Amino acid sequence: MNNYNLVDTGINRKSEPYILIEDTGVGMSITNAAEDVIRDLYGYLDIKGKHIYYTDTDGQTDELLHDNNGNFIDFKFGNEL
């Protein structure tokens, strides 16, 4: 997929592991392709137990909730790392 870039991985303020991606503004947005983005990340990264945050083209950072098996569940809006 080319609608996002991997920006960072690390530990957030709550001492929880995370992955941060950003929307490139090319093709479908992360918001509109959330299922595909989670499936894609699951294919090449260990996302189990990790929060997946994304920054959209407006600079807003939100979270993609997932089931640890490559399936998107929902959004959690208004998050800070």
C-alpha positions as CSV (number, residue, x, y, z in Angstrom):
1,M,0.0,0.0,0.0
2,N,1.2,3.5,-0.7
3,N,-1.4,5.6,1.3
4,Y,0.7,5.6,4.5
5,N,4.3,5.8,5.7
6,L,5.7,4.1,8.8
7,V,6.9,7.0,11.0
8,D,7.8,5.5,14.4
9,T,7.5,2.7,16.8
10,G,8.1,2.9,20.5
11,I,6.5,3.3,24.0
12,N,3.8,5.9,24.6
13,R,3.3,8.0,27.8
14,K,1.3,5.2,29.4
15,S,4.2,2.8,28.8
16,E,2.3,0.9,26.1
17,P,4.0,-0.1,22.8
18,Y,2.8,1.6,19.6
19,I,3.2,2.0,15.9
20,L,2.7,5.4,14.3
21,I,1.9,5.8,10.6
22,E,1.0,8.9,8.6
23,D,-1.4,9.4,5.7
24,T,0.5,10.3,2.5
25,G,-2.5,12.0,0.9
26,V,-2.1,9.6,-2.0
27,G,-5.0,7.2,-2.9
28,M,-7.5,6.3,-0.2
29,S,-7.0,7.9,3.2
30,I,-6.1,5.7,6.1
31,T,-9.5,6.4,7.6
32,N,-11.3,5.1,4.4
33,A,-8.9,2.1,4.0
34,A,-8.6,1.2,7.7
35,E,-9.3,-2.5,7.1
36,D,-6.6,-2.8,4.4
37,V,-4.1,-0.8,6.4
38,I,-4.4,-3.1,9.5
39,R,-4.2,-6.2,7.2
40,D,-1.2,-4.8,5.5
41,L,0.6,-3.9,8.7
42,Y,-0.2,-7.3,10.1
43,G,1.5,-8.8,7.1
44,Y,4.9,-7.3,7.8
45,L,5.0,-6.1,11.4
46,D,4.3,-7.6,14.8
47,I,1.2,-5.6,15.8
48,K,0.0,-7.9,18.5
49,G,-0.5,-5.9,21.7
50,K,0.5,-2.6,20.1
51,H,-1.5,0.6,19.6
52,I,-1.6,1.7,16.0
53,Y,-1.8,5.5,15.8
54,Y,-2.1,7.4,12.6
55,T,-1.8,11.1,11.6
56,D,-4.2,12.1,8.9
57,T,-3.6,14.8,6.3
58,D,-5.0,17.5,8.7
59,G,-2.5,16.6,11.4
60,Q,-5.0,14.9,13.7
61,T,-3.7,11.8,15.4
62,D,-6.2,8.9,16.0
63,E,-6.0,5.2,16.7
64,L,-6.9,2.2,14.7
65,L,-8.2,-0.5,17.0
66,H,-7.5,-4.1,16.0
67,D,-8.0,-7.6,17.2
68,N,-4.3,-8.6,17.2
69,N,-5.0,-10.9,14.2
70,G,-4.9,-8.4,11.4
71,N,-8.5,-7.3,11.6
72,F,-9.7,-3.7,12.1
73,I,-12.3,-3.2,14.8
74,D,-12.9,0.6,15.2
75,F,-11.4,4.0,15.5
76,K,-10.5,5.8,18.7
77,F,-10.4,9.5,17.9
78,G,-8.4,12.3,19.6
79,N,-5.4,10.4,20.8
80,E,-2.0,11.6,21.9
81,L,1.1,9.5,22.1
